[in-house]
Amino acid sequence: MGPIGGGDYSEMMMTVRTLGILLISVVLAGCAARPELEPAAMALHPGETPELRRLVNRYSAHYDVPATLVHRVIQRESDYRPHARNGPYYGLMQILPATARGMGFQGKPRDLLDAETNLKWAVKYLRGAWLLSDGDEATAVGWYARGYYYEARDRCMLVETGLLDREIRRNC
């Protein structure tokens, strides 16, 4: 009886092996992480303006907070409406005037309806939530929304988060 399919068996096995390696390579290439776009290169969100994008990028870089996190909070809190009000909360990131004052804000509550003023103080506060989240954006959004004073106190991070000038726990 002659060779299988009329060809050389070892040549056929080499072809099968080569095709197998090629198939595995294609599958692995499809699983590779895609490069993330820089925040400036992403399309604008509905309601976002180029000026808001510039401000978000500026303050996220200044406070070392991911721009994607700032966008996530803005979408959740105001849907990119700088003049949004909900009870005692103001502006793009719906910050309380008392919280902004704790971060150093000295203006009137209505001043927080200015996009840049709101971002300056709210992203500063968001930075603390980001530090406590250990790099998890969803956790940071949760800390931002509900407050994080006690968590920062218990982890001896009141100074690092900007909430106080000194730690108050004895073991810090």
C-alpha positions as CSV (number, residue, x, y, z in Angstrom):
1,M,0.0,0.0,0.0
2,G,1.3,3.5,-0.9
3,P,1.7,6.6,1.2
4,I,-1.4,8.3,2.7
5,G,-3.0,10.6,0.1
6,G,-0.2,9.9,-2.3
7,G,2.3,12.3,-0.5
8,D,5.1,11.9,2.0
9,Y,3.8,11.2,5.5
10,S,6.5,13.3,7.3
11,E,5.9,16.2,4.9
12,M,2.1,16.1,5.7
13,M,2.8,16.0,9.4
14,M,5.1,19.0,9.1
15,T,2.3,20.9,7.3
16,V,-0.3,19.9,10.0
17,R,2.1,21.1,12.7
18,T,2.8,24.4,10.9
19,L,-1.0,25.0,10.5
20,G,-1.5,24.2,14.1
21,I,1.1,26.7,15.2
22,L,-0.3,29.3,12.8
23,L,-3.8,28.7,14.3
24,I,-2.6,29.0,17.8
25,S,-0.8,32.2,16.9
26,V,-3.9,33.8,15.4
27,V,-6.0,32.9,18.4
28,L,-3.4,34.3,20.8
29,A,-3.1,37.5,18.7
30,G,-6.9,37.9,19.0
31,C,-6.6,37.7,22.8
32,A,-3.8,40.3,23.0
33,A,-4.7,43.5,24.9
34,R,-5.6,46.3,22.6
35,P,-3.8,49.6,23.2
36,E,-5.9,52.1,25.1
37,L,-6.5,55.4,23.5
38,E,-5.2,58.4,25.1
39,P,-8.0,60.5,26.7
40,A,-7.5,63.3,24.2
41,A,-7.9,60.9,21.3
42,M,-11.2,59.4,22.4
43,A,-14.4,60.6,20.9
44,L,-16.3,63.2,22.9
45,H,-19.0,61.8,25.2
46,P,-22.6,63.0,24.5
47,G,-22.9,66.4,26.1
48,E,-19.1,66.9,26.4
49,T,-17.4,69.8,24.7
50,P,-13.8,70.1,23.6
51,E,-13.3,72.7,26.4
52,L,-14.6,70.3,29.0
53,R,-12.3,67.6,27.6
54,R,-9.4,69.9,28.0
55,L,-10.3,70.7,31.6
56,V,-10.8,67.1,32.5
57,N,-7.4,66.2,31.0
58,R,-5.8,69.1,32.8
59,Y,-7.2,68.3,36.3
60,S,-6.9,64.6,36.0
61,A,-3.2,65.0,35.1
62,H,-2.7,67.6,37.9
63,Y,-4.2,65.3,40.6
64,D,-2.8,62.1,39.1
65,V,-6.3,60.6,38.6
66,P,-7.2,58.6,35.4
67,A,-9.2,60.8,33.0
68,T,-11.5,57.8,32.5
69,L,-12.4,57.9,36.2
70,V,-13.2,61.6,36.0
71,H,-15.4,61.0,32.9
72,R,-17.1,58.2,34.7
73,V,-18.0,60.4,37.7
74,I,-19.2,63.3,35.5
75,Q,-21.4,61.0,33.4
76,R,-22.9,59.5,36.6
77,E,-23.4,62.8,38.4
78,S,-24.4,65.3,35.8
79,D,-24.2,63.9,32.3
80,Y,-21.8,66.7,31.4
81,R,-24.1,69.5,32.5
82,P,-21.9,72.1,34.4
83,H,-24.9,73.9,35.8
84,A,-26.5,70.7,37.2
85,R,-28.0,71.1,40.7
86,N,-29.5,68.3,42.8
87,G,-30.4,69.5,46.3
88,P,-27.2,70.6,48.0
89,Y,-24.9,69.2,45.2
90,Y,-23.4,71.4,42.6
91,G,-22.0,71.2,39.0
92,L,-20.4,68.6,36.8
93,M,-19.3,66.3,39.6
94,Q,-22.1,67.2,42.0
95,I,-19.8,68.2,44.9
96,L,-21.1,69.5,48.2
97,P,-19.9,73.0,49.0
98,A,-18.7,71.8,52.4
99,T,-16.7,69.0,50.7
100,A,-15.1,71.5,48.3
101,R,-14.3,73.8,51.3
102,G,-12.6,70.9,53.0
103,M,-10.4,70.7,49.9
104,G,-9.6,74.4,50.1
105,F,-12.4,76.1,48.1
106,Q,-13.3,79.5,49.4
107,G,-15.9,80.7,47.0
108,K,-19.7,80.8,47.1
109,P,-21.6,77.6,46.4
110,R,-22.8,78.9,43.1
111,D,-19.2,79.3,42.0
112,L,-19.1,75.5,41.8
113,L,-21.4,75.7,38.8
114,D,-18.4,76.9,36.8
115,A,-16.9,73.8,35.1
116,E,-13.3,74.6,35.9
117,T,-14.0,75.5,39.5
118,N,-16.0,72.4,40.0
119,L,-13.3,70.2,38.4
120,K,-10.5,71.8,40.4
121,W,-12.1,70.9,43.7
122,A,-14.0,67.8,42.9
123,V,-11.1,66.0,41.2
124,K,-9.0,66.9,44.2
125,Y,-11.6,65.1,46.3
126,L,-11.8,62.3,43.8
127,R,-8.0,61.8,44.2
128,G,-8.6,60.6,47.7
129,A,-11.2,58.1,46.6
130,W,-8.8,56.9,43.9
131,L,-6.0,56.4,46.5
132,L,-8.3,54.4,48.8
133,S,-9.6,52.3,45.9
134,D,-6.2,50.7,45.2
135,G,-6.6,51.4,41.5
136,D,-10.1,50.2,41.0
137,E,-12.3,52.8,39.3
138,A,-15.7,51.3,40.4
139,T,-14.5,51.3,44.0
140,A,-13.3,54.9,43.6
141,V,-16.7,56.0,42.3
142,G,-18.3,54.4,45.3
143,W,-16.0,56.2,47.8
144,Y,-16.5,59.5,45.9
145,A,-20.3,59.1,46.1
146,R,-20.6,58.1,49.7
147,G,-17.6,59.8,51.3
148,Y,-14.4,58.2,52.5
149,Y,-13.4,60.1,55.7
150,Y,-13.7,57.1,58.0
151,E,-11.9,54.7,55.6
152,A,-9.1,57.3,55.2
153,R,-8.9,57.7,59.0
154,D,-8.8,53.9,59.6
155,R,-6.1,53.5,57.0
156,C,-4.0,56.5,58.2
157,M,-4.5,58.3,54.9
158,L,-6.2,61.5,56.1
159,V,-3.2,63.6,55.1
160,E,-2.5,61.7,51.9
161,T,-6.1,62.1,50.7
162,G,-6.1,65.8,51.5
163,L,-8.9,65.6,54.1
164,L,-6.7,66.8,57.1
165,D,-3.4,68.4,57.7
166,R,-2.4,65.7,60.2
167,E,-3.4,62.1,61.1
168,I,-5.7,61.8,64.2
169,R,-5.2,58.1,65.1
170,R,-2.5,57.3,67.6
171,N,-1.0,54.4,65.6
172,C,-0.5,56.4,62.4
